[in-house]
Amino acid sequence: MRRLKIIWMAIFCLTFNVNAQIENIKCGGDSTLVLRRVYAGMLSGTMLKTEEIGTIDKFANIRVGAQAIWQPNKVFGVVLMTLAQTDFVNKPLVMNQCHIIVTPKKWMKIQIGNMATPSSEQRPYSVTADSQFEVNAQTIIPGMAPNAKVVFMPTKNSYFGGGIAYRYSKPEYHVQAGFGIFQWSGYYSNYLNKVGTSLTVSKGRVYNITSYKQDVELANFIGITIFKKSDIQFFADLSWNFEKDDLTRGEIGFLKNFSATLGKLEIKGLIALSYCDEGKSVNPYLFIHL
């Protein structure tokens, strides 16, 4: 099942900037408490083996989650997130986050708690369609952990910052910076005794992320919107594993995003078709989310 999940990752940049559809719901008469995101998604995939005609693998899973923020004033806030996911085979995934935000100046933000590290901010937020399955170049970035971080925003289009996380009781050091279409991060893990870095470039119809994990992997994903009106995109997902000295990820294909209205409810999703080299399979996919 894990192999099937990895196959799905290749198509999952979606529109490269999709957010949860249900957002910013005020809780009763209290304007300081807001459900920032509510998310539900279901995806499925089929793998048609090209070297074993008649052999078919398949999977399906469901994810639900929500994020809330309590912000009594402009300086202080508390953010909570929860999600659950099941593939009906393995043990369900449950994830929770809780952290505080202090904004002493418009150009400065401090965060402390169990949350995304500065590096993992280059991964999609957990309660979004982009995150239900990520591309390989995103998954090799360390995920959330107890940490403290600070970011400075000298202009609307630039930022830089850093933080210290603790993973398995050992420190992990992170830095990040962004300017215009570029987003970069780097880290050193005491637990793994390795460094890593990622660079994201997003401009118009093109999205590209490249990630490196010392002595382990170099991964790249690119997505290009080739027909803007019909929302059809080309994608390619490649990974070279240094430990195996081999191309362990190689998938190319096309996807089409869509949206539909059911009463007052808007449903979004995509259909996709790809070829996966490591699996030697042709893969059709269907994904639907709120």
DODOFI-83161 format. One record per residue (C-alpha): chain; residue number from 1; x, y, z. Coordinates in steps of 0.001 Angstrom, whole numbers, plus 524288, in hexadecimal, padded with zeros to 5 digits. Each point is the difference from the previous one (the first is absolute). Layout:
N
+-------+-----+-------+-------+-------+
| chain |   n |     u |     v |     w |
+-------+-----+-------+-------+-------+
|     A | NUM |     X |     Y |     Z |
...
+-------+-----+-------+-------+-------+
***
This chain:
290
+-------+-----+-------+-------+-------+
| chain |   n |     u |     v |     w |
+-------+-----+-------+-------+-------+
|     A |   1 | 80000 | 80000 | 80000 |
|     A |   2 | 80B2D | 8095E | 802DD |
|     A |   3 | 804F9 | 7FE17 | 7F21A |
|     A |   4 | 7F2A6 | 8038A | 7FACB |
|     A |   5 | 7FFD4 | 80C4C | 80848 |
|     A |   6 | 80D2E | 8040B | 7FA96 |
|     A |   7 | 7FB01 | 7FE2B | 7F21D |
|     A |   8 | 7F505 | 80998 | 802E4 |
|     A |   9 | 80969 | 80A52 | 80502 |
|     A |  10 | 804AF | 80321 | 7F263 |
|     A |  11 | 7F369 | 8064D | 7FBB2 |
|     A |  12 | 7FD16 | 80702 | 80C69 |
|     A |  13 | 803B4 | 80DE6 | 7FE14 |
|     A |  14 | 7F22F | 80264 | 7FAEA |
|     A |  15 | 7FEC3 | 80E15 | 7FBBE |
|     A |  16 | 80C2B | 802EE | 80805 |
|     A |  17 | 7F8B9 | 809C6 | 80883 |
|     A |  18 | 7F355 | 7F93C | 803C0 |
|     A |  19 | 7FAEF | 802C0 | 80DB8 |
|     A |  20 | 7F539 | 7F9D3 | 807E6 |
|     A |  21 | 7F319 | 80486 | 7FA4F |
|     A |  22 | 7F8C5 | 80256 | 80CD6 |
|     A |  23 | 80702 | 80B35 | 806BB |
|     A |  24 | 7FEC8 | 80ABB | 80A34 |
|     A |  25 | 7F3BF | 7FBAF | 8071D |
|     A |  26 | 7FCEF | 80886 | 80BCE |
|     A |  27 | 7FBFE | 7F877 | 80C2A |
|     A |  28 | 7F338 | 805BE | 804B5 |
|     A |  29 | 800C7 | 80DF9 | 804CC |
|     A |  30 | 80E55 | 7FEF1 | 803D0 |
|     A |  31 | 80799 | 806CB | 7F536 |
|     A |  32 | 80D04 | 7FC68 | 8066B |
|     A |  33 | 7FE14 | 7F167 | 7FD54 |
|     A |  34 | 8000E | 7FBC2 | 7F1C4 |
|     A |  35 | 80012 | 7F2E5 | 7F923 |
|     A |  36 | 80A39 | 803B5 | 7F614 |
|     A |  37 | 7FEFD | 7F360 | 7F83C |
|     A |  38 | 7F71B | 7F42D | 7FF5A |
|     A |  39 | 80424 | 7F54F | 7F6A6 |
|     A |  40 | 7FB21 | 7F2E9 | 7FAE3 |
|     A |  41 | 805E1 | 7F873 | 7F4B3 |
|     A |  42 | 7FF3A | 7F2A7 | 7F9AA |
|     A |  43 | 80968 | 7FAB1 | 7F5E3 |
|     A |  44 | 801C5 | 7F369 | 7F897 |
|     A |  45 | 809C1 | 7FA85 | 7F666 |
|     A |  46 | 801A1 | 7F42E | 7F72A |
|     A |  47 | 80D07 | 7FA9E | 7FB36 |
|     A |  48 | 7FF61 | 7F84C | 7F339 |
|     A |  49 | 80C8C | 7F80A | 7FE9C |
|     A |  50 | 8061A | 800FE | 7F277 |
|     A |  51 | 808ED | 7F427 | 801D2 |
|     A |  52 | 7F5AA | 7F793 | 806BA |
|     A |  53 | 7F3D1 | 801B2 | 7F7DA |
|     A |  54 | 7F3F6 | 7FDBD | 80845 |
|     A |  55 | 806D9 | 8035D | 80CD0 |
|     A |  56 | 7F99E | 80B94 | 806BE |
|     A |  57 | 80324 | 806FA | 80CC7 |
|     A |  58 | 7F6DC | 809F0 | 805FC |
|     A |  59 | 7FDE4 | 8087C | 80C03 |
|     A |  60 | 7F693 | 809C4 | 805E8 |
|     A |  61 | 80074 | 80887 | 80C17 |
|     A |  62 | 7F8AD | 80AB7 | 8070A |
|     A |  63 | 80528 | 80BA8 | 807BA |
|     A |  64 | 7F86A | 8098D | 8087E |
|     A |  65 | 8054A | 80B38 | 8081D |
|     A |  66 | 7FE61 | 80DB2 | 8052D |
|     A |  67 | 80807 | 80B92 | 804A1 |
|     A |  68 | 7FB6B | 80A2D | 809C7 |
|     A |  69 | 80637 | 80C85 | 804F2 |
|     A |  70 | 7FCC2 | 807E7 | 80C09 |
|     A |  71 | 80546 | 80DD2 | 7FECC |
|     A |  72 | 7FB4F | 80921 | 80ACF |
|     A |  73 | 8087C | 80B13 | 7FAE4 |
|     A |  74 | 8094F | 80370 | 7F4E9 |
|     A |  75 | 80C1A | 7FBA3 | 80786 |
|     A |  76 | 7FC68 | 7F2BD | 8059A |
|     A |  77 | 7F96F | 7F3DE | 7FA75 |
|     A |  78 | 7FE85 | 7F161 | 8022E |
|     A |  79 | 7FF00 | 7F684 | 7F48A |
|     A |  80 | 7FADF | 7F216 | 800EE |
|     A |  81 | 7FF1B | 7F5D7 | 7F53F |
|     A |  82 | 7FB30 | 7F203 | 7FF8E |
|     A |  83 | 7FE73 | 7F609 | 7F529 |
|     A |  84 | 7FD64 | 7F19C | 7FE0F |
|     A |  85 | 80264 | 7F791 | 7F422 |
|     A |  86 | 7FD3C | 7F1CD | 7FCBD |
|     A |  87 | 8030A | 7F736 | 7F475 |
|     A |  88 | 7F78D | 7F515 | 80590 |
|     A |  89 | 80BEF | 7F70C | 800DE |
|     A |  90 | 80A47 | 805F8 | 808DC |
|     A |  91 | 7FEB1 | 80661 | 80D54 |
|     A |  92 | 7F90F | 80D2D | 7FE90 |
|     A |  93 | 80888 | 80C23 | 7FFF0 |
|     A |  94 | 7FCD6 | 80A1F | 80A6B |
|     A |  95 | 80728 | 80D0A | 80084 |
|     A |  96 | 7FE83 | 80B7D | 8095E |
|     A |  97 | 806A3 | 80D2C | 800C9 |
|     A |  98 | 7FF89 | 80AC3 | 80A23 |
|     A |  99 | 8083C | 80C4A | 8006C |
|     A | 100 | 7FFB6 | 80E2C | 803F2 |
|     A | 101 | 802CA | 80B95 | 7F724 |
|     A | 102 | 8057E | 80CE5 | 804CE |
|     A | 103 | 800B7 | 80B5B | 7F66C |
|     A | 104 | 806C9 | 80B39 | 8071D |
|     A | 105 | 80201 | 8074B | 7F31F |
|     A | 106 | 7F9C5 | 7FF13 | 7F297 |
|     A | 107 | 80D0D | 7FB7F | 7FAA1 |
|     A | 108 | 802D7 | 7F5E0 | 80A93 |
|     A | 109 | 7F930 | 7F369 | 8042C |
|     A | 110 | 803D4 | 7F68A | 80ADD |
|     A | 111 | 7FA0E | 7F264 | 8013A |
|     A | 112 | 801B9 | 7F599 | 80A7B |
|     A | 113 | 7F9CA | 7F284 | 800ED |
|     A | 114 | 7FE0A | 7F332 | 7F8D1 |
|     A | 115 | 7FF39 | 80495 | 7F1EF |
|     A | 116 | 806D9 | 800CC | 7F2DC |
|     A | 117 | 80E78 | 80329 | 800A2 |
|     A | 118 | 8056D | 80AF9 | 7F771 |
|     A | 119 | 8043C | 7F5AA | 7F618 |
|     A | 120 | 7F31A | 7F8B2 | 7FFF3 |
|     A | 121 | 7F8DD | 80C9A | 7FCBA |
|     A | 122 | 803F3 | 7FC75 | 7F216 |
|     A | 123 | 7F6F1 | 7F455 | 80141 |
|     A | 124 | 7F14E | 8022A | 7FE38 |
|     A | 125 | 7F832 | 802DC | 80C40 |
|     A | 126 | 7FA38 | 7F370 | 80588 |
|     A | 127 | 7F1AF | 80420 | 7FF06 |
|     A | 128 | 80022 | 8028A | 7F15B |
|     A | 129 | 7FE3A | 7F83C | 7F39A |
|     A | 130 | 80E5F | 801AE | 7FC71 |
|     A | 131 | 80421 | 7F8E4 | 80C4A |
|     A | 132 | 7F767 | 7F3FF | 7FF64 |
|     A | 133 | 80AEB | 7FA50 | 7F7E0 |
|     A | 134 | 80C5D | 80777 | 7FD3A |
|     A | 135 | 80A18 | 7FE93 | 7F54C |
|     A | 136 | 80CAC | 7F952 | 803AE |
|     A | 137 | 807E8 | 80C9F | 7FFD4 |
|     A | 138 | 7F72E | 804D4 | 80AF6 |
|     A | 139 | 7FF54 | 7F3AD | 80836 |
|     A | 140 | 80EC7 | 7FF40 | 801F7 |
|     A | 141 | 7FF76 | 80D20 | 80717 |
|     A | 142 | 7FEE8 | 7FDD0 | 80ED2 |
|     A | 143 | 7F212 | 8012D | 804DC |
|     A | 144 | 7FA3D | 806C5 | 80BCA |
|     A | 145 | 8065D | 7FF20 | 80D77 |
|     A | 146 | 80049 | 807A5 | 80CC6 |
|     A | 147 | 80756 | 80C59 | 7FC48 |
|     A | 148 | 8019F | 80EA0 | 8016C |
|     A | 149 | 801CE | 808A9 | 7F42B |
|     A | 150 | 80071 | 80E32 | 7FC1F |
|     A | 151 | 7FDFE | 8063D | 7F2C0 |
|     A | 152 | 802E8 | 80DDA | 7FB71 |
|     A | 153 | 7F896 | 80620 | 7F499 |
|     A | 154 | 80719 | 80C5F | 7FB83 |
|     A | 155 | 7F74A | 80151 | 7F3E9 |
|     A | 156 | 7F35E | 7FA15 | 7FAED |
|     A | 157 | 8079B | 7F710 | 7F6DF |
|     A | 158 | 80B34 | 7FBBA | 808B2 |
|     A | 159 | 8029E | 7F93E | 80CF4 |
|     A | 160 | 80AAC | 7F8FC | 80775 |
|     A | 161 | 80099 | 7F8BC | 80CC3 |
|     A | 162 | 80404 | 7F3FE | 80780 |
|     A | 163 | 7FD03 | 7F72E | 80B52 |
|     A | 164 | 803CD | 7F4A2 | 808A0 |
|     A | 165 | 7F805 | 7F377 | 8007B |
|     A | 166 | 80147 | 7F3E3 | 8086D |
|     A | 167 | 7FE6C | 7F2B7 | 7F9A0 |
|     A | 168 | 80222 | 7F3B1 | 8080A |
|     A | 169 | 80578 | 808C4 | 80AD4 |
|     A | 170 | 80ABB | 80573 | 7F73D |
|     A | 171 | 800D2 | 80DBB | 7FA36 |
|     A | 172 | 7FD6D | 802EE | 7F1B5 |
|     A | 173 | 8040E | 80D46 | 7FA81 |
|     A | 174 | 7F876 | 806C4 | 7F519 |
|     A | 175 | 80141 | 80C1E | 7F796 |
|     A | 176 | 7F6F7 | 80558 | 7F589 |
|     A | 177 | 7FF08 | 80B39 | 7F660 |
|     A | 178 | 7F720 | 8045C | 7F523 |
|     A | 179 | 80023 | 80A7B | 7F5A6 |
|     A | 180 | 7F5FA | 8017A | 7F53E |
|     A | 181 | 7FE68 | 7F30E | 7F8EF |
|     A | 182 | 80A95 | 7F925 | 80800 |
|     A | 183 | 7FEAE | 7F8BD | 80CE0 |
|     A | 184 | 80BC7 | 7F97B | 80669 |
|     A | 185 | 802C5 | 7F8A2 | 80C80 |
|     A | 186 | 80AE5 | 7F817 | 80616 |
|     A | 187 | 801F4 | 7F7CF | 80C2C |
|     A | 188 | 8097F | 7F7FC | 807FA |
|     A | 189 | 7FABB | 7F464 | 8079C |
|     A | 190 | 8076A | 7FB7A | 80C05 |
|     A | 191 | 7F7C1 | 7F3BC | 80048 |
|     A | 192 | 80386 | 7FC2E | 7F208 |
|     A | 193 | 80D1F | 80709 | 7FFD4 |
|     A | 194 | 7FC71 | 8051A | 7F277 |
|     A | 195 | 7FD49 | 80CBF | 7F905 |
|     A | 196 | 7F56D | 802AA | 7F624 |
|     A | 197 | 7FAD8 | 80AF5 | 7F7A2 |
|     A | 198 | 7F484 | 8033E | 7F718 |
|     A | 199 | 7FD4F | 80A54 | 7F5B7 |
|     A | 200 | 7F280 | 80329 | 7FAB3 |
|     A | 201 | 7FD8C | 8085D | 7F401 |
|     A | 202 | 7F1FC | 803B3 | 7FCE0 |
|     A | 203 | 7FCC7 | 80920 | 7F4DE |
|     A | 204 | 7F36D | 80093 | 7F85E |
|     A | 205 | 7FDC9 | 7F2D2 | 7F999 |
|     A | 206 | 80C69 | 7F9B8 | 80543 |
|     A | 207 | 80288 | 7F9DB | 80D48 |
|     A | 208 | 80CEB | 7F94E | 80340 |
|     A | 209 | 805B3 | 7FAC5 | 80CAC |
|     A | 210 | 80D74 | 7F9E7 | 801AF |
|     A | 211 | 80409 | 7F989 | 80CCC |
|     A | 212 | 80CB4 | 7F9F3 | 80498 |
|     A | 213 | 8025B | 7F737 | 80BBE |
|     A | 214 | 80E53 | 7FD64 | 802A4 |
|     A | 215 | 804A1 | 7F28E | 7FB79 |
|     A | 216 | 7F1E6 | 7FB93 | 7FE3B |
|     A | 217 | 7F862 | 80668 | 7F509 |
|     A | 218 | 7FEDF | 80AC3 | 7F5DC |
|     A | 219 | 7F212 | 80246 | 7FB66 |
|     A | 220 | 7F972 | 80937 | 7F67A |
|     A | 221 | 7F1E2 | 80275 | 7FC4C |
|     A | 222 | 7FB65 | 80901 | 7F52C |
|     A | 223 | 7F21D | 8033E | 7FC20 |
|     A | 224 | 7FC62 | 80857 | 7F443 |
|     A | 225 | 7F265 | 804B9 | 7FC5F |
|     A | 226 | 7FFD3 | 7FDB2 | 7F159 |
|     A | 227 | 7F1B9 | 80385 | 7FD7C |
|     A | 228 | 7FB9F | 80A9D | 8094D |
|     A | 229 | 7F1CD | 800E7 | 7FBA5 |
|     A | 230 | 7FD80 | 7F15C | 80160 |
|     A | 231 | 80947 | 7FF1F | 80BC6 |
|     A | 232 | 80858 | 7F4D2 | 7FAD5 |
|     A | 233 | 80D88 | 7FE48 | 805B6 |
|     A | 234 | 80C18 | 7F811 | 7FCF3 |
|     A | 235 | 80828 | 7FAC7 | 80B44 |
|     A | 236 | 80CB5 | 7F8A1 | 801E4 |
|     A | 237 | 804DD | 7FA51 | 80CD4 |
|     A | 238 | 80E10 | 7FB00 | 800DD |
|     A | 239 | 80864 | 7FB4A | 80B5F |
|     A | 240 | 80DD1 | 7FACB | 8006D |
|     A | 241 | 80345 | 7F7BD | 80BF3 |
|     A | 242 | 80E65 | 800B5 | 803BB |
|     A | 243 | 7FF3D | 7F425 | 808EA |
|     A | 244 | 7FAC7 | 7F76D | 7F4FB |
|     A | 245 | 8073E | 80785 | 7F55B |
|     A | 246 | 7F3D0 | 7FF5E | 7F7C9 |
|     A | 247 | 7F47B | 807C8 | 7FAEC |
|     A | 248 | 7F5B6 | 7FBEC | 809E4 |
|     A | 249 | 7F589 | 80987 | 7FB9B |
|     A | 250 | 7FC10 | 8027B | 7F203 |
|     A | 251 | 7F22D | 803BF | 7FC5E |
|     A | 252 | 7FAB5 | 808EA | 7F56D |
|     A | 253 | 7F21B | 80303 | 7FC2E |
|     A | 254 | 7F4D7 | 80980 | 7FE83 |
|     A | 255 | 7F52D | 80469 | 80912 |
|     A | 256 | 7F3AD | 807FE | 7FE98 |
|     A | 257 | 7F9E6 | 8077A | 80B44 |
|     A | 258 | 7F150 | 801AF | 800ED |
|     A | 259 | 7F581 | 805CB | 808BF |
|     A | 260 | 7F17F | 7FD1D | 8012D |
|     A | 261 | 7F4A0 | 8058D | 807C9 |
|     A | 262 | 7F6C9 | 7F752 | 807AC |
|     A | 263 | 7F599 | 80902 | 80579 |
|     A | 264 | 807A2 | 80A1B | 807CB |
|     A | 265 | 80BB7 | 7F701 | 8014E |
|     A | 266 | 80B8F | 8015F | 7F6D2 |
|     A | 267 | 807D0 | 7F3B1 | 7FD57 |
|     A | 268 | 80DB2 | 80081 | 7FA37 |
|     A | 269 | 8092E | 7F592 | 7FB34 |
|     A | 270 | 807D3 | 7FA8B | 7F4C7 |
|     A | 271 | 801A4 | 7F4BE | 7F6BF |
|     A | 272 | 80D84 | 7FBC7 | 7FBA9 |
|     A | 273 | 80751 | 7F647 | 7F798 |
|     A | 274 | 80E69 | 7FCDB | 80180 |
|     A | 275 | 80AAF | 7F628 | 7FD43 |
|     A | 276 | 80850 | 7FB8B | 80B81 |
|     A | 277 | 80D52 | 7FA51 | 7FC83 |
|     A | 278 | 80325 | 7F965 | 80CF5 |
|     A | 279 | 7F2A8 | 7F99D | 80061 |
|     A | 280 | 7FFB1 | 7FD64 | 7F152 |
|     A | 281 | 7F1CF | 8041D | 7FFF6 |
|     A | 282 | 7F619 | 80923 | 7F9ED |
|     A | 283 | 7F8B5 | 80701 | 80ACC |
|     A | 284 | 7F28A | 8067B | 7FF25 |
|     A | 285 | 7FBE7 | 807DB | 80C02 |
|     A | 286 | 7F3C6 | 8067E | 80564 |
|     A | 287 | 80044 | 809BE | 80B30 |
|     A | 288 | 7F48E | 8077A | 805FC |
|     A | 289 | 80055 | 809BD | 80B4A |
|     A | 290 | 7F871 | 80AB8 | 806C0 |
+-------+-----+-------+-------+-------+
***
